[in-house]
Amino acid sequence: MFYKQNLVLFLIVFLFQPANAQEKKWTLDDCIQYAVEHNPQRAKQEAQNKIYKQDQREALGGFLPTLSVSSNAGMNFGRNIDYETNTYIPTSTFSNGYGIYSSMNLFDGLSQIYRAKMARINRLMGDDRLRDTKDQLALQTMEIYFNVLYYKGTVDIAEDKLNESEANLKKTQRMEELGLKSVPDLAEIKATEAQDRLALTQQKNLLDVEIVKLKAKMNFPVTGEFSVAGYDSTVIAGKTNDSAVDIYQHAISTLPRLRASASTVKAAEMQYKATRGNLFPSLSLNAGSQSGFTRLMDNTPYKSFRQQFKDFLGSYVSVSLSIPIFNGFSRSAEMNRSKQRFIMAQCDNEDLSRQVYSDIEQAVADVNGLADESRFAQKRTESMLEAHKVNLRKYDEGLVDALEISTSANRLLNSRVEELYTNLKYQLKYKLLQYYKGETLWTFN
């Protein structure tokens, strides 16, 4: 008998322990890190950054001389020039030519310099865009995660409310059988129990919807098992002593979104200056060397390839000056378009800066306001709980009816939900404020 009991206990531990060990409770940091690593937006921005790097490489290559080689071969029929006598002869000829050429830009109105600067700014902007993409994914994931925590909490509250209603229903049914409660009291308790069961079902459905949203934002496998960890209810809500102006001044140099916007303005300015340089004359240095080989196709004796290559070898060096006078307004139109893009980028940067400052100011106000709301909500819940316990004792003694008990329970329910909401919202706004102050939301790879 003792052996069989030990065997059953061993099988229970063996079968159920692996399942519990494999079950993972996803924390906020886990969800954010997973979303940052697996969301397609990150891969898209990384691909764009590689394009920026190639653009910078190409812009730097514009300062180097170009080099090219050429070769040709052909048959000429009919009258052709005899390169030995430089006269026309009625004989077909075969010719073969070779050349090497190089060109270097000496001055182009500083356009190439501005293009190189613009390419460098775009590359740095791409790095900030990538960080901002990750930050936005983290912020969006964090917001949905707190929604999941909220509905997870409301489900727990609804379950507690339903358990209490079921206990009251059983007690009231027994008291009605003993003649201690009336039929209307029993009907009211039944209605309350049915309403609580419906409310629990609704909250579970809302929780499932938020979990689907969270998995979608994380790019989590559709069929994968997913469960979030509980929230820290012991967080003490406190006010912040930092001003919105100080936080904003720090965010100007640390917030990727603001840094990227400022880089966009600088890149637009460089683009404008580069197009303006196209209106100036350009100066270039050219050099080259070429040679060839030819022979008559009538079996006439001819010099060897090496000898002809040496005889025909020639080189040149030249300087070219190009002065733009008129090309259908294309240069001036492009310069004007670039100037307007520069102005638009400045306006967008000003709008974004103002929006970020407003968001910081709102976050500071939310943290300070929610700190008071959370503290008062907790005190109200404690008072409501004590009052509800008193009403339950009065109900057992027949001093209050079922309607008053239902009203008291609903007040306690609303108070608990409000306390949950203010606590979670405070934590969300506090993390957002810390982000504006320079705290990272995800782990660097």
C-alpha positions in Angstrom: 0.0 0.0 0.0 2.8 2.4 0.9 4.6 1.5 -2.3 1.5 2.3 -4.4 1.0 5.7 -2.7 4.6 6.7 -3.4 4.3 5.5 -7.0 1.2 7.6 -7.6 2.8 10.6 -6.0 5.9 10.2 -8.2 3.8 10.0 -11.4 1.9 13.2 -10.4 5.1 15.1 -9.8 6.7 13.8 -13.0 3.7 14.5 -15.2 2.8 18.0 -14.0 6.1 19.6 -13.1 7.4 19.9 -16.7 4.1 21.6 -17.8 4.4 24.2 -15.0 8.1 24.7 -15.8 7.4 25.4 -19.4 4.7 27.9 -18.7 6.1 31.5 -19.0 4.6 34.6 -17.5 5.5 37.5 -19.8 6.6 40.6 -18.0 6.5 44.1 -19.4 10.2 44.0 -20.2 9.9 40.6 -21.9 7.1 41.9 -24.1 8.9 45.1 -25.1 12.2 43.3 -25.9 10.3 40.7 -28.0 8.4 43.3 -29.9 11.6 45.3 -30.6 13.4 42.2 -31.9 10.7 40.7 -34.0 8.6 43.6 -35.4 9.0 44.2 -39.2 9.3 47.9 -38.7 12.7 47.4 -37.1 14.0 45.4 -40.1 12.6 48.0 -42.5 14.4 50.8 -40.8 17.7 48.8 -40.7 17.4 48.3 -44.4 16.9 52.0 -44.9 20.0 52.7 -42.8 22.1 50.4 -45.1 20.9 52.6 -48.0 22.0 55.7 -46.2 25.5 54.1 -45.7 25.7 53.4 -49.4 24.6 57.0 -50.2 27.4 58.3 -48.0 29.9 56.0 -49.6 28.8 57.2 -53.0 29.0 60.8 -51.9 32.6 60.4 -50.6 33.5 58.7 -53.9 32.5 61.8 -55.7 35.8 63.5 -54.5 37.9 60.8 -56.2 38.9 60.8 -59.9 37.0 58.6 -62.3 38.9 56.0 -64.3 37.8 53.9 -67.3 39.3 51.8 -70.0 38.0 51.1 -73.5 38.7 48.8 -76.3 37.2 48.4 -79.8 37.7 46.2 -82.9 36.2 46.5 -86.3 36.3 45.8 -90.1 36.1 48.6 -92.6 35.0 47.8 -96.2 35.4 49.9 -99.3 37.6 53.0 -99.3 39.7 53.4 -96.2 42.6 55.4 -95.0 46.0 53.8 -95.1 47.6 54.9 -91.8 51.0 54.3 -93.3 50.6 56.8 -96.2 47.5 58.6 -94.9 45.8 58.2 -98.3 42.6 56.5 -99.4 42.9 53.0 -100.7 40.2 50.6 -102.0 41.1 47.8 -99.5 39.3 46.5 -96.5 41.0 47.0 -93.2 40.9 45.7 -89.7 41.5 48.0 -86.8 41.8 47.6 -83.0 41.9 50.5 -80.5 42.6 50.8 -76.7 42.3 53.7 -74.3 42.4 54.7 -70.7 40.7 57.8 -69.4 40.5 59.7 -66.1 38.6 62.7 -65.0 38.6 64.7 -61.7 36.2 67.4 -60.5 38.1 70.5 -59.4 35.1 72.8 -58.6 31.4 72.4 -58.9 30.1 75.2 -56.8 30.7 73.1 -53.6 27.8 70.9 -54.5 29.8 67.7 -53.9 30.9 68.9 -50.5 27.3 69.6 -49.5 26.1 66.3 -50.9 28.7 64.5 -48.7 27.6 66.4 -45.7 23.9 65.6 -46.4 24.8 61.9 -46.8 26.6 61.9 -43.4 23.6 63.6 -41.7 21.2 61.1 -43.3 23.3 58.2 -41.9 23.2 59.7 -38.4 19.5 60.5 -38.8 18.9 56.8 -39.8 20.5 55.7 -36.5 18.1 58.0 -34.6 15.2 56.8 -36.7 16.0 53.2 -35.8 16.1 54.0 -32.1 12.9 56.0 -32.4 11.3 53.1 -34.2 12.2 50.8 -31.3 11.1 53.4 -28.8 7.7 53.8 -30.4 7.3 50.0 -30.6 8.2 49.9 -26.9 5.7 52.6 -26.0 2.9 51.1 -27.9 3.6 47.7 -26.5 3.7 49.1 -23.0 0.4 50.8 -23.4 -1.3 47.6 -24.6 0.4 45.6 -21.9 -1.1 47.9 -19.2 -4.5 47.5 -20.9 -4.0 43.7 -20.5 -3.1 44.2 -16.8 -6.2 46.4 -16.3 -8.6 43.8 -17.8 -6.8 41.0 -16.0 -7.4 42.9 -12.8 -11.1 43.6 -13.6 -11.5 39.9 -14.3 -10.1 39.1 -10.8 -12.4 41.7 -9.3 -15.4 40.3 -11.2 -14.6 36.8 -10.1 -14.5 38.0 -6.4 -17.8 39.7 -6.9 -19.4 36.6 -8.5 -18.1 34.4 -5.7 -19.6 36.7 -3.1 -22.9 36.8 -5.1 -23.0 33.0 -5.3 -22.4 32.7 -1.5 -25.1 35.3 -0.8 -27.5 33.4 -3.1 -27.0 30.1 -1.3 -27.3 31.8 2.0 -30.5 33.7 1.0 -32.1 30.5 -0.5 -31.6 28.8 2.8 -32.9 31.7 4.8 -35.9 32.0 2.5 -36.6 28.3 3.2 -36.5 29.1 6.9 -38.7 32.1 6.5 -36.0 34.6 7.4 -35.9 36.2 3.9 -38.6 37.2 1.5 -39.1 36.1 -2.0 -38.3 39.6 -3.4 -35.0 39.5 -1.5 -34.2 36.1 -3.1 -35.1 37.4 -6.6 -32.9 40.5 -6.1 -29.9 38.3 -5.1 -30.5 36.0 -8.1 -30.6 39.0 -10.4 -27.4 40.3 -8.9 -25.7 36.9 -9.3 -26.8 36.7 -13.0 -25.5 40.3 -13.6 -22.2 39.5 -12.0 -21.8 36.4 -14.2 -22.5 38.4 -17.3 -20.0 41.1 -16.2 -17.3 38.4 -15.7 -17.9 37.1 -19.1 -17.6 40.5 -20.7 -14.4 41.3 -18.9 -12.9 38.0 -20.0 -13.8 38.8 -23.6 -12.2 42.3 -23.3 -9.1 40.7 -21.8 -8.9 38.3 -24.8 -9.2 41.2 -27.2 -6.3 43.1 -25.6 -4.1 39.9 -25.5 -4.7 39.6 -29.3 -3.7 43.2 -29.8 -0.6 42.7 -27.6 0.5 39.6 -29.6 -0.1 41.4 -32.9 2.1 44.3 -31.7 4.8 41.9 -30.6 4.5 39.9 -33.8 4.1 36.9 -31.5 3.1 33.6 -33.1 -0.7 33.4 -33.5 -0.9 29.9 -32.1 1.7 30.4 -29.3 0.6 30.2 -25.7 0.7 33.6 -24.0 0.1 34.7 -20.5 1.2 37.9 -18.8 2.5 38.3 -15.3 0.7 40.3 -12.6 1.3 43.9 -11.9 3.1 45.4 -8.9 0.3 46.6 -6.6 2.8 47.8 -4.0 4.0 50.7 -6.0 3.7 53.9 -4.0 2.5 56.7 -6.2 4.6 59.8 -5.7 4.8 63.2 -7.3 7.7 64.4 -9.4 9.8 67.4 -8.6 11.1 67.8 -12.2 9.7 70.6 -14.3 8.5 70.1 -17.8 11.0 72.7 -19.1 14.0 70.9 -17.5 12.9 67.5 -18.9 12.4 69.0 -22.4 15.8 70.6 -22.4 17.3 67.2 -21.6 15.1 65.5 -24.2 16.3 67.8 -27.0 19.7 66.0 -26.9 18.6 62.5 -25.9 15.2 61.9 -27.5 15.7 60.1 -30.9 12.6 61.6 -32.4 13.8 65.2 -31.8 17.4 64.4 -32.9 16.1 62.8 -36.1 13.9 65.8 -36.8 16.8 68.2 -36.3 18.9 66.1 -38.6 16.2 66.2 -41.2 16.4 70.0 -41.2 20.2 70.0 -41.6 19.9 67.5 -44.4 17.3 69.6 -46.2 19.6 72.6 -45.8 22.6 70.7 -47.3 20.3 69.6 -50.2 19.4 73.2 -50.8 23.0 74.4 -50.8 24.0 71.5 -53.2 21.3 72.5 -55.7 22.3 76.1 -55.4 25.9 75.1 -56.3 24.7 73.7 -59.6 24.2 77.3 -60.8 27.9 78.0 -60.6 30.5 77.1 -63.3 32.2 73.7 -63.0 35.9 73.0 -63.6 37.3 69.5 -64.2 40.7 68.0 -65.1 40.8 65.3 -67.8 43.6 63.0 -68.8 43.9 59.9 -71.1 46.0 57.7 -73.2 45.1 55.7 -76.3 46.7 53.5 -79.0 45.7 51.0 -81.6 46.5 48.4 -84.3 45.5 48.2 -88.0 46.2 46.1 -91.0 45.1 45.7 -94.6 43.1 42.6 -95.4 44.8 42.0 -98.8 47.8 40.1 -97.4 50.0 43.2 -97.5 52.8 43.0 -95.0 52.2 45.0 -91.8 54.0 46.0 -88.7 53.6 43.8 -85.6 51.0 44.6 -83.0 53.7 45.6 -80.4 55.3 48.0 -82.9 52.0 49.6 -83.9 50.9 49.9 -80.3 54.0 51.8 -79.5 53.9 54.0 -82.6 50.2 54.9 -82.2 50.4 55.5 -78.4 49.3 59.1 -77.5 48.3 60.9 -74.3 46.5 64.1 -73.4 45.8 66.3 -70.4 43.0 68.9 -70.5 41.0 71.2 -68.3 37.3 71.7 -68.9 35.2 74.6 -67.9 31.4 74.5 -68.1 29.3 77.5 -67.5 25.5 76.9 -67.1 23.6 79.6 -69.0 20.1 78.2 -69.7 18.7 74.7 -69.5 15.0 75.2 -69.4 14.8 76.5 -65.8 15.6 73.0 -64.4 18.5 74.1 -62.2 16.6 77.1 -60.7 13.4 75.0 -60.3 15.3 72.3 -58.4 17.0 74.9 -56.2 13.6 76.5 -55.4 12.1 73.2 -54.6 14.9 72.3 -52.3 14.5 75.7 -50.6 10.8 75.1 -49.9 11.6 71.5 -48.6 14.1 73.1 -46.2 11.4 75.5 -45.0 8.9 72.7 -44.6 11.4 70.6 -42.6 11.9 73.6 -40.3 8.1 73.9 -39.8 7.8 70.2 -39.1 10.6 70.4 -36.6 9.0 73.2 -34.8 5.6 71.4 -34.7 7.3 68.2 -33.4 9.2 70.2 -30.7 6.0 71.8 -29.5 4.2 68.5 -29.5 6.9 66.8 -27.5 7.0 69.6 -25.0 3.2 69.4 -24.6 3.4 65.6 -24.1 6.1 66.1 -21.4 4.0 68.8 -19.8 0.9 66.5 -19.9 3.0 63.6 -18.5 4.2 65.7 -15.6 0.6 66.8 -14.8 -0.7 63.2 -15.1 1.9 61.8 -12.7 1.3 64.5 -10.1 -2.5 64.2 -10.5 -2.6 60.5 -10.5 -0.4 60.3 -7.4 -3.2 62.1 -5.5 -6.0 60.1 -7.2 -4.3 56.8 -6.5 -3.8 57.6 -2.8 -7.4 58.8 -2.4 -8.8 55.8 -4.4 -7.0 53.4 -2.1 -8.4 55.1 1.0 -11.9 55.0 -0.6 -11.6 51.3 -1.3 -10.6 50.6 2.3 -13.6 52.6 3.5 -16.0 51.0 1.1 -14.8 47.5 2.1 -15.4 48.2 5.8 -18.9 49.6 5.0 -19.7 46.6 2.9 -18.7 44.2 5.6 -21.0 46.1 8.0 -23.9 45.9 5.5 -23.3 42.1 5.1 -23.7 41.7 8.9 -26.8 43.8 8.9 -28.2 41.7 6.0 -27.7 38.6 8.0 -29.5 40.2 10.9 -32.3 41.3 8.7 -31.6 45.1 9.2 -31.1 45.8 5.4 -32.7 44.2 2.3 -31.1 42.6 -0.7 -31.2 45.8 -2.8 -29.0 47.7 -0.3 -26.6 44.8 -0.3 -26.4 44.9 -4.1 -25.9 48.6 -4.0 -23.1 48.3 -1.5 -21.4 45.6 -3.4 -21.6 47.6 -6.6 -20.0 50.6 -4.9 -17.2 48.5 -3.6 -16.8 47.0 -7.1 -16.5 50.4 -8.7 -14.1 51.6 -6.0 -11.8 48.6 -6.6 -11.9 49.1 -10.4 -11.1 52.8 -10.0 -8.2 52.1 -7.7 -6.9 49.6 -10.2 -7.3 52.0 -13.0 -5.5 54.9 -11.3 -2.7 52.7 -10.0 -2.0 51.3 -13.5 -2.3 54.6 -15.2 0.1 56.2 -12.8 2.6 53.4 -13.5 2.2 53.9 -17.2 2.6 57.7 -17.1 5.5 57.4 -14.7 7.3 55.1 -17.1 6.5 57.5 -20.0 8.0 60.4 -18.0 11.1 58.4 -17.2 11.5 57.8 -20.9 11.4 61.5 -21.6 14.1 61.9 -19.0 16.4 59.6 -20.9 15.6 56.1 -19.5 15.6 53.4 -22.2 12.6 51.1 -22.5 14.4 48.2 -24.2 17.8 46.5 -24.0 20.5 47.4 -26.6 21.8 44.6 -28.8 
